[in-house]
Amino acid sequence: MSAAAGLRGDVAADRAIDRATLVSWLGDGGEIAVFDLRPPERYGAGGTLQGFQAAPERLDADIEQLVPRRSARIVVVDDAGRQATTARRLHARGFGDVSWLNGSVADWPPDGPAFAPDFWAIRRFAEDVRRDGGTPSIAPADLDRLRRSRDDVVVLDVRTPAEFQLGHVPGAVNVPGADLLYRFADLVPAPDAPVAISCAGLARAIIGAQTLVEAGVPNPVWVLEMGTKGWTDAGLALARGGGWRFGPVSAQAAALGRQRAARLPGAREVPVVGAATLADWLTQSERTTYRLDVRPPEEVAAAAGSLPAVVAPGGQLMLGTHRYVAVRGARLVVTDDTGPRAAVTAIWLARRGFEVWRYGPEQRRYL
């Protein structure tokens, strides 16, 4: 029986699909959410089918957020035989177009773009940005010598607080990647202070450093080569603890952040959607729309009157979209409170090929 026929009844054996069908669906240009139930270590090893890694219990708790449109096409895959049971639960929750892969995803070799883990594509994208933009870099040993010779060197670490706490360059400041321009004047008040951008490896730091370069900050800016891994590989010790701890941004820094965001290539091409249109999009039965708040979670929680949204800090969303957006081909709407963080996030998502809009007053096309 076809998948379409299976929609008329309960999810059962006739909603199982084979490898050829899933490959076809992944390439047909339509929206699709592939939920990969394998644990992270097996999901990351390859053969991920462009899937969203989620344990069954996470799907049970978060499915309405992960798939905001109940008629979206869903496929569940696994290597432990849980896909049929999980698919049936999703169907019982009211998701109408649910299939499961017949067989183990572990049997599928990662032999093409349909099967490559998302982080491979992310790494290639960042390396292309670095090559095309000439993003400057600095070796860990050179940064260490520079820090010892002058006291105005600033290291900005764009990872999550949890990652930062596990180990960071001594003296580094943990700042969300989308906040770099927004808070830059507060974090780096001296226009000639050297600035190094760090992450665990390279990708997020490349995007952060290239954002600063393209926005025209006056400071010398570098990517820390291979981030904290490069630091320890060079025999240097990491510091531990800490994380995002910010007060309100100064009016001067916020204004300068908006001005610099407006200089970024592609800034004025990001379309703006207003409240009425967004409300209509969120009720559409034929298209999935995500509303993504790119501020840090603590800031969203403290803000009064925030519209319901997936909290997806912009610096993580730019490259880790697969951690927040399960439906491939969906429309993304990003928002913050003042504009520049959503704008920076939207610019990079657009460069990666997503359909992305910034939420704001429709009569004001930019910041």
C-alpha positions in Angstrom: 0.0 0.0 0.0 1.3 3.5 -0.7 2.2 6.0 1.9 -0.7 8.2 0.8 -3.1 5.3 1.3 -1.7 4.6 4.7 -2.8 8.1 5.8 -6.4 6.9 5.8 -5.9 4.5 8.7 -3.7 3.9 11.7 0.0 3.7 11.4 0.8 0.1 10.8 3.0 -2.1 8.7 1.6 -0.4 5.5 3.2 2.9 6.6 6.7 1.3 6.6 8.8 2.7 3.8 12.0 1.4 2.2 15.3 3.0 1.6 14.5 4.0 -2.0 11.4 5.8 -0.9 13.1 7.8 1.8 15.9 8.8 -0.6 13.3 9.9 -3.1 11.5 12.0 -0.5 14.7 13.6 0.7 15.3 14.8 -2.8 11.8 15.8 -3.9 12.0 19.4 -2.6 9.1 19.0 -0.2 9.1 19.5 3.6 10.1 16.5 5.6 11.2 15.7 9.2 13.4 12.7 9.7 13.7 11.7 13.3 16.8 9.6 14.1 16.3 7.8 17.4 19.9 6.6 17.7 22.0 8.0 20.5 24.3 11.0 19.7 27.5 8.9 19.3 25.9 6.7 16.6 24.0 9.5 15.0 27.2 11.5 14.6 29.2 8.6 13.1 27.4 8.9 9.7 24.4 7.6 7.9 22.1 10.2 9.5 19.8 10.6 6.5 19.8 14.4 7.2 17.9 13.5 10.3 17.1 15.2 13.6 18.6 13.3 16.4 16.1 12.8 19.2 15.5 10.1 21.7 11.9 8.8 21.9 11.3 10.5 25.2 12.3 13.8 23.7 9.9 13.4 20.9 7.1 12.6 23.3 7.8 15.9 25.2 8.7 18.3 22.4 7.0 17.1 19.2 4.6 20.1 19.0 7.6 22.5 19.1 9.7 20.3 16.8 6.9 19.9 14.2 4.6 22.9 14.5 2.4 21.8 11.6 0.6 18.5 12.3 0.2 17.6 8.7 4.0 17.8 8.0 5.6 14.7 6.5 7.5 12.7 9.2 9.8 9.7 9.0 11.2 7.8 12.0 14.4 5.8 11.7 16.5 3.8 14.2 18.9 0.9 14.6 17.3 -0.6 17.6 13.8 -1.4 16.3 11.9 1.4 18.0 10.8 3.3 14.9 7.4 1.7 14.4 6.3 2.1 18.0 7.5 5.7 18.1 5.7 6.5 14.8 2.5 5.1 16.1 2.7 7.3 19.1 3.2 10.4 17.0 0.3 9.4 14.8 -1.9 9.0 17.9 -0.9 12.5 19.0 -2.5 13.8 15.8 0.4 13.9 13.3 -1.2 12.6 10.2 1.7 11.9 7.8 4.0 9.6 9.7 6.1 6.8 8.3 8.9 4.6 9.6 11.9 3.1 7.9 11.7 -0.6 7.4 15.0 -1.9 8.6 18.0 -0.5 10.5 19.6 2.7 9.6 22.9 1.2 10.7 22.8 -0.9 7.5 23.0 2.2 5.4 26.5 3.3 4.4 27.2 7.1 4.5 27.9 7.1 0.8 26.3 10.3 -0.4 24.9 13.7 0.6 21.6 12.2 1.7 23.4 10.3 4.4 26.1 12.8 5.5 25.9 14.1 9.1 24.9 17.7 9.3 28.1 18.8 10.9 30.0 17.7 7.8 28.1 20.2 5.7 28.4 22.8 8.4 32.2 22.4 8.5 32.4 22.7 4.7 30.3 25.8 4.8 32.5 27.5 7.4 35.7 26.5 5.6 34.2 28.0 2.4 33.4 31.2 4.3 37.0 31.3 5.5 38.5 30.7 2.1 36.3 33.2 0.3 36.4 35.9 2.9 40.1 35.5 3.9 39.2 35.2 7.6 42.4 36.0 9.6 43.6 33.4 12.1 46.1 33.2 14.9 47.9 30.1 16.2 47.4 29.2 19.9 51.1 29.7 20.7 51.0 33.2 19.0 47.9 34.2 20.9 49.5 33.1 24.2 52.6 35.1 23.5 50.5 38.1 22.5 48.5 37.9 25.7 51.7 37.8 27.8 53.1 40.9 26.0 50.1 43.2 26.3 47.1 43.4 28.6 44.4 44.6 26.1 44.0 41.3 24.2 40.3 40.2 24.2 39.3 36.6 23.6 35.6 36.1 22.9 34.3 32.5 23.1 31.1 32.0 21.2 30.1 28.6 22.5 27.3 27.7 24.9 27.8 28.3 28.6 27.9 24.6 29.2 30.8 24.2 26.7 32.5 27.3 28.1 32.4 25.9 31.6 34.2 22.7 30.6 37.2 24.6 29.4 38.2 27.9 27.7 41.2 30.1 27.0 42.1 31.8 30.3 40.5 35.3 30.5 38.1 34.6 27.7 34.6 36.2 27.7 31.7 33.9 26.8 29.4 35.7 24.4 26.7 34.3 22.2 27.7 34.5 18.5 24.7 36.5 17.6 25.5 39.0 20.3 29.0 39.8 19.0 28.1 42.9 17.1 25.3 43.9 19.5 27.7 43.9 22.6 31.0 44.5 20.9 31.5 48.1 22.0 30.9 47.1 25.6 33.1 44.0 25.4 35.9 45.7 23.4 35.9 49.4 24.1 39.4 50.1 22.8 39.4 50.4 18.9 42.9 49.0 18.6 42.6 46.1 21.1 43.4 42.7 19.4 40.4 40.3 19.4 40.5 36.6 19.0 37.3 34.5 18.5 37.3 31.0 19.9 35.1 28.0 19.9 35.7 24.2 20.4 37.1 23.7 16.9 36.7 26.3 14.2 33.3 26.6 12.5 31.4 28.9 14.9 34.6 31.0 15.5 35.0 31.5 11.7 31.4 32.8 11.4 31.9 35.1 14.4 35.2 36.5 13.2 34.0 37.0 9.7 30.9 38.8 11.0 33.1 41.3 12.8 35.4 41.7 9.7 32.5 42.3 7.3 30.8 44.7 9.7 33.9 46.9 9.7 35.0 46.8 13.4 38.3 48.8 13.6 40.1 46.1 15.8 42.4 43.4 14.5 40.3 40.3 14.5 41.4 36.6 14.3 40.0 33.2 14.6 41.8 31.1 17.2 43.1 28.2 15.1 41.2 25.1 16.2 39.9 26.8 19.2 40.2 25.1 22.6 41.3 21.9 21.0 44.2 23.7 19.3 45.0 25.4 22.6 45.4 22.1 24.5 47.2 20.5 21.6 49.7 23.3 21.9 50.3 22.3 25.5 48.4 25.2 27.0 46.1 24.9 29.9 42.4 25.8 29.8 40.4 27.6 32.5 37.1 26.3 33.7 33.8 27.7 35.0 31.9 30.8 34.1 29.5 31.4 31.2 27.1 34.0 29.9 26.6 36.7 32.6 25.5 39.9 31.0 23.7 43.0 32.2 21.8 45.3 29.8 23.7 46.4 26.8 24.6 50.1 26.8 22.7 52.4 24.5 25.9 53.3 22.7 26.9 49.6 22.0 23.4 48.7 20.8 23.3 51.7 18.4 26.7 50.8 17.1 25.7 47.2 16.8 22.7 48.2 14.6 24.9 50.4 12.4 27.5 47.6 11.9 24.8 44.9 11.2 23.5 47.2 8.5 26.9 47.0 6.8 26.9 43.2 6.4 26.6 41.9 2.9 23.0 40.8 2.3 21.7 42.8 5.3 19.1 44.6 3.2 18.0 41.5 1.3 16.6 39.8 4.4 12.8 40.2 4.2 10.7 41.4 7.1 7.4 39.9 8.2 4.9 41.7 10.5 2.5 40.4 13.1 -0.5 39.9 10.9 1.3 38.0 8.2 3.2 35.9 10.7 -0.1 35.0 12.5 -1.5 33.8 9.2 1.6 31.7 8.4 1.5 30.0 11.7 -2.0 28.7 10.9 -1.3 27.5 7.4 -1.9 23.8 6.8 0.3 23.5 3.7 3.5 25.1 5.0 5.6 24.9 8.2 6.7 28.1 9.8 9.1 28.3 12.8 9.3 31.4 15.0 12.8 31.4 16.5 13.9 33.8 19.3 17.6 34.2 19.0 18.3 35.8 22.4 19.9 33.7 25.2 17.4 31.7 27.1 17.9 33.7 30.3 17.1 36.9 28.5 14.0 35.5 26.9 12.8 34.2 30.3 13.3 37.6 31.9 11.5 39.5 29.1 7.9 40.4 29.7 5.4 39.9 26.9 7.6 37.8 24.6 5.7 36.0 21.9 5.7 32.2 21.9 8.8 31.0 20.1 11.4 28.3 20.0 14.4 29.7 22.0 17.3 29.2 19.7 20.4 31.5 20.6 21.5 32.9 17.3 25.1 32.0 17.5 24.1 28.3 17.8 21.2 28.6 15.3 23.4 30.0 12.5 25.2 26.7 12.1 23.3 24.3 14.4 20.0 24.8 12.8 19.4 21.0 12.9 19.3 21.2 16.7 16.2 23.5 16.6 14.4 23.0 13.3 13.2 19.4 12.5 11.3 20.1 9.3 13.6 20.5 6.4 12.3 23.0 3.8 10.4 25.0 6.4 10.1 28.8 6.6 12.1 30.4 9.4 11.2 33.6 11.2 13.8 35.0 13.5 13.3 37.6 16.2 15.0 39.4 19.1 14.1 42.6 20.9 16.0 45.3 19.1 16.9 43.9 15.7 20.6 43.4 15.2 20.9 39.9 16.6 18.0 38.6 14.5 19.5 40.4 11.4 22.9 38.8 11.8 21.4 35.4 12.4 19.1 35.8 9.4 21.9 36.9 7.1 23.9 33.7 7.8 20.9 31.4 7.6 20.2 33.0 4.2 23.7 32.4 3.1 23.3 28.7 4.0 20.3 28.5 1.8 17.3 28.7 4.2 14.2 30.7 3.6 14.4 33.1 6.5 12.5 36.2 7.5 13.1 38.7 10.3 10.1 39.6 12.5 9.5 43.3 12.8 7.4 46.3 11.7 6.7 45.7 8.0 7.0 49.4 7.2 10.6 49.4 8.5 12.5 47.2 6.2 15.7 47.2 8.3 17.0 48.2 11.7 
